């Protein structure tokens, strides 16, 4: 299948040329990367977030520093096991039976999964949207 962008929409045609007469003259051919980007942009934010891969603890902290959500001092301290005050406050607001596991998971996660409930709780506590999380995880994955 070959794909073309026309009037901000993507259209697919058979590789064999049997429908080439249907391709508008001003349609632009697009590659697989552009097709993937287009398809991602059409997905609801929750599905886009769920499609992202987990990132490492260091990657997410670097992305949070880059986004201005953590200072470098807070990020380095977190890598060393000291949670930022904002994370401690969110954990303190959890029911008592959830606090210990949340604290342990936040201190040194092996990986950070975009759809993890702890990630959602931290994002909500910081007033971040699903789109914000997508940007943060996309940035983290590029590091």
C-alpha positions as CSV (number, residue, x, y, z in Angstrom):
1,X,0.0,0.0,0.0
2,X,1.3,3.5,-0.8
3,X,0.0,6.5,1.0
4,X,-0.7,10.1,0.0
5,X,-1.6,13.3,1.9
6,X,-4.4,15.3,0.3
7,X,-6.3,18.1,2.0
8,X,-4.9,17.1,5.4
9,X,-6.1,13.6,5.1
10,X,-4.3,10.4,4.2
11,X,-5.3,8.0,1.5
12,X,-4.0,4.6,0.6
13,X,-3.7,3.1,-2.8
14,X,-2.5,-0.4,-4.0
15,X,1.2,-0.6,-4.9
16,X,0.3,-2.2,-8.2
17,X,-0.8,1.2,-9.7
18,X,-4.3,-0.1,-10.5
19,X,-5.9,2.9,-8.8
20,X,-3.3,5.6,-9.6
21,X,-5.8,7.4,-11.8
22,X,-7.7,8.2,-8.5
23,X,-4.7,10.0,-6.9
24,X,-5.2,13.8,-7.1
25,X,-2.4,15.6,-8.9
26,X,-1.6,17.7,-5.9
27,X,-1.6,14.8,-3.4
28,X,1.8,14.3,-1.8
29,X,3.3,10.9,-1.2
30,X,4.2,10.2,2.5
31,X,6.5,7.7,4.1
32,X,5.8,5.2,6.9
33,X,7.0,7.6,9.6
34,X,4.6,10.4,8.4
35,X,1.8,7.8,8.2
36,X,2.5,6.7,11.7
37,X,2.5,10.3,12.9
38,X,-0.8,11.0,11.2
39,X,-2.4,7.9,12.7
40,X,-1.1,8.8,16.2
41,X,-2.5,12.3,15.8
42,X,-6.0,10.8,15.1
43,X,-6.0,8.6,18.2
44,X,-7.7,9.8,21.4
45,X,-5.2,11.0,24.0
46,X,-5.8,8.1,26.3
47,X,-5.0,5.6,23.5
48,X,-1.9,7.6,22.5
49,X,-0.7,7.5,26.1
50,X,-1.3,3.8,26.3
51,X,0.7,3.2,23.1
52,X,3.9,4.8,24.5
53,X,6.6,2.5,25.8
54,X,7.9,2.6,29.4
55,X,10.9,4.7,30.1
56,X,13.6,4.5,32.7
57,X,13.6,6.3,36.0
58,X,16.5,8.5,34.8
59,X,14.7,9.3,31.5
60,X,11.5,10.4,33.2
61,X,13.4,12.6,35.7
62,X,15.4,14.2,32.9
63,X,12.2,14.9,31.0
64,X,10.5,16.4,34.1
65,X,13.6,18.6,34.6
66,X,13.4,19.6,31.0
67,X,9.7,20.4,31.3
68,X,10.4,22.6,34.3
69,X,8.4,20.3,36.7
70,X,11.5,19.5,38.7
71,X,14.7,21.4,39.5
72,X,18.0,19.7,38.7
73,X,18.6,19.5,42.5
74,X,15.3,17.7,43.0
75,X,16.0,15.3,40.1
76,X,19.4,14.3,41.4
77,X,18.0,13.9,44.9
78,X,15.2,11.7,43.5
79,X,17.7,9.5,41.7
80,X,19.5,9.1,45.1
81,X,16.2,8.1,46.8
82,X,14.9,11.4,48.2
83,X,11.4,12.1,46.8
84,X,10.5,15.6,45.9
85,X,8.0,17.4,48.2
86,X,5.3,17.3,45.5
87,X,5.6,13.5,45.3
88,X,5.6,13.1,49.1
89,X,2.5,15.4,49.3
90,X,0.7,13.2,46.7
91,X,1.6,10.0,48.5
92,X,0.5,11.5,51.9
93,X,-2.9,12.1,50.3
94,X,-3.4,8.4,49.5
95,X,-5.2,6.0,51.8
96,X,-2.9,4.8,54.5
97,X,-2.8,1.2,53.1
98,X,-1.5,2.5,49.7
99,X,1.2,4.9,51.0
100,X,4.1,2.4,51.6
101,X,3.9,0.7,48.3
102,X,3.5,4.0,46.5
103,X,6.5,5.4,48.2
104,X,8.6,2.4,47.4
105,X,7.5,2.4,43.8
106,X,8.2,6.1,43.5
107,X,11.7,6.0,45.1
108,X,13.4,3.7,42.6
109,X,11.2,2.4,39.8
110,X,12.8,0.0,37.4
111,X,10.7,1.6,34.6
112,X,7.9,4.2,34.4
113,X,4.8,3.1,32.6
114,X,2.7,5.9,31.0
115,X,-0.6,4.3,32.2
116,X,0.5,3.5,35.7
117,X,-2.0,4.7,38.3
118,X,0.8,6.3,40.3
119,X,1.8,8.3,37.2
120,X,-1.8,9.4,36.8
121,X,-2.0,10.4,40.4
122,X,1.2,12.4,40.2
123,X,0.0,14.1,37.0
124,X,-3.4,15.0,38.5
125,X,-1.7,16.4,41.6
126,X,0.4,18.6,39.4
127,X,-2.6,19.6,37.2
128,X,-1.2,17.9,34.1
129,X,-3.3,16.6,31.3
130,X,-3.0,13.4,29.3
131,X,-1.5,15.6,26.5
132,X,1.1,16.8,29.0
133,X,1.9,13.2,29.9
134,X,2.3,12.3,26.2
135,X,4.7,15.2,25.7
136,X,6.7,14.2,28.8
137,X,7.0,10.5,27.9
138,X,7.7,11.3,24.3
139,X,10.5,13.6,25.4
140,X,11.8,11.0,27.9
141,X,11.9,8.3,25.3
142,X,14.0,10.5,23.0
143,X,16.7,10.8,25.7
